[in-house]
Amino acid sequence: MIKSYETVNRNEDSVTFGISRMEEIYEKHQGKVDEPHRHNFYTVLLVKTAKGKHLIDFKEFELRANQVFFISPGQVHQVVEGEMSVGYSMVFSADFLVQNNIPLRFIEDLHLFNDYGNTPPLNIEIDKMASLTDLAEQMLSYYLGSDNYKYRAIGALLSLFLIQCNNLCDQPNNLQIVEAGNAILKEFKVLVDSHFTKWHATNKYADLLHITPDHLNRTVKNLMGKTAKEYIQSRIIVGAKRMLYFSDSSIKEIAFELGFQEPSNFNAFFKKCTGLSPGEFRNK
């Protein structure tokens, strides 16, 4: 049975902040594997010990000790545990950030919440893991307590947690490249998200950004490790996978919705990128 977007996590739209131990979630669900789903809020998994896999936008990552996963709103994910995991699951909304005087730009400027198949976990050294675990435990303590200004305290701890994680990321050495490229990258990602169903070529986005396609490709490659064309294709593929999984639209209808004039072109594109035909992906 194919699920629709409207029925996935219907009751969680109002979530502002929450934190739970992963082992408690495992016990609550009696070890049952969750189904692919999405949220309208940010999710962070701090994994101390685990064995299994984590699928994000249908891309599989190993689930193991000393990792942090960052899932953006709207991303489809599924945790498949081979045994009970130990760690923390945190969720927070954009509203929570605003309510606690954390600008949305803070999240945008971090190199943590990526999107469209580009969300590998952050692997943490043991000594750094202890510091992150301490922050998570403090957030949990405040969350379960009734202290005054508890959400202000959680907001401060969450900011520190994300800053520490961001500092552990591999960053480009040239800060001038980062500063100059970030603005371009942000605009590019917004444009792709709005127009990927119509515009598949890099030059269209470069024209709107008033730069050359080569400049756009170099900028995206320096900051994301993939070219602008590869990023656009990733967005199309993720959109296709979500529709194939969650909707009952025909493959022909999905092809047209994604801007392909011929379904055969969509089929060839999808198979080239994923190794499966759209029908094989839907039925696997």
Secondary structure, 3 states (H helix, E strand, C coil): CCCCHHHCCHHHCCCCEEEEEHHHHHHHCCCCCCCCEECCCEEEEEEEECCEEEEECCEEEEECCCEEEEECCCCEEEEEECCCCEEEEEEECHHHHHHCCCCHHHHHHCCCCCCCCCCCCEECCHHHHHHHHHHHHHHHHHHHCCCCCHHHHHHHHHHHHHHHHHHHCCCCCCHHHHHHHHHHHHHHHHHHHHHCCCCCCHHHHHHHHCCCHHHHHHHHHHHHCCCHHHHHHHHHHHHHHHHHHHCCCCHHHHHHHCCCCCHHHHHHHHHHHHCCCHHHHHHC
